[in-house]
Amino acid sequence: MRTIEVPEGMSRKETEIFTKLDPQRLPKHIAIIMDGNGRWAHRRHLPRVSGHRAGVDSVRSTVETAARAGVPWLTLYAFSSENWKRRPRTETGFLMALLRRFLKQEVPTLNKNNIRLQYIGRKHELPEEVQERMVWAQDSTSHNTGMVLTLALNYGSRTELADAFASIVKHAQMNGGVDHLKIDEELIAKHLYTSNLPDPDLVVRTSGEMRLSNFLLWQLAYAEIYVTHTLWPDFRGANLLEAISEYQKRERRYGGLIANHHQPA
């Protein structure tokens, strides 16, 4: 197995893990369900918003490490469409303000690491001032040619599928009607929010929870799942590399048999 030349900026622990990876088997697209901010704060007898604030450092470390490692696509589940109903208004308001600050503060770092920013979700339902900051941040990184960082904001997989079907019907009505409409997997994928992204190879969930929480249900059909008990505010680039290391130990079958597997006669 060949080792990878270690990029600048990696910590000693990151370097130790990174040099043992197979450069030919890096996942092309990693999706992360960032979970555990509330529990992190509760264990420290702090308000929940302190966990969200601490999670920003985890985002920065993880994004930078992914880019340095050569991961082409990284998607972070930042805010679900269900959060509006399941979180107090004061908390969702704080999260929106935190998002605005994050986008303003992180654009220089994204540009430094040649990272291009984009979003998926019902962006039009977010507060206007948040939408404006999102457009500004995306435009400010649009010239970058390295890793694509996708933030899932006001995102839910079921609403994505509903929007995809509505888009298919609307497109058909504008192009001769629905009588001869043929719906297949390729057509559905073309109308998803992620139509410009490959399906994730690896999905990482922090905090030990064993569920996908309505995240990329269509796209994760054959993704490898890695769950860590580490709470999101404690997650760093080294944890991401550990997830990649575990990913490289697995045989991806896509519903078939592994190579050289012989069925009994």
C-alpha angles and dihedrals in degrees: 000000000000120000125225124244105253113245121227118270100036118133123236092259092047091049092051091055097036096056090058094055124104106241091207093059104049112135110253095211126027122187121195130199102205105209137160106054093125095048091047090056094042092054088055094045090245131134116269092250089065088064091052091049092050090049091067090073089053091053091051094048094044095047094048093048093048091052093047091048091056100249105160098205132027124178123191124197097223105160128003126213088239092060091081090065100034101045128065114257090244090057096047089048090053091049092053091050090046090051092053091050092045093053092048094047098042102049092086090051092048091051091047089055094042091243123158117212128214139154143225128198138060093317093168090067094059121097112284094241089053092050090051092052090047092054091047093051093046092049091047091058099035093103093060119107103193131079119352111228113200120193115202103216124176083356131159125164095221092052088048091056091046090051090047093054091046089051091050092052093045091050091049092050089054092049108048105306138281100277093098097031111139114198116200136153094270093054093048092048090051091059098045122106087249097055090125094049133076116239112270117264093199133027118195123199122190129205096043098271114148102214140086095226096215092304121146093327093168096042096046095058093118102017121128111245121221119184123189128185089220110116114236097251088057094047116108140170092277089059090054091052089050088055090051090049090054090046090056091056092062131087111229109215105170089210094312137093126282119253116280091014111148120202117217114262 
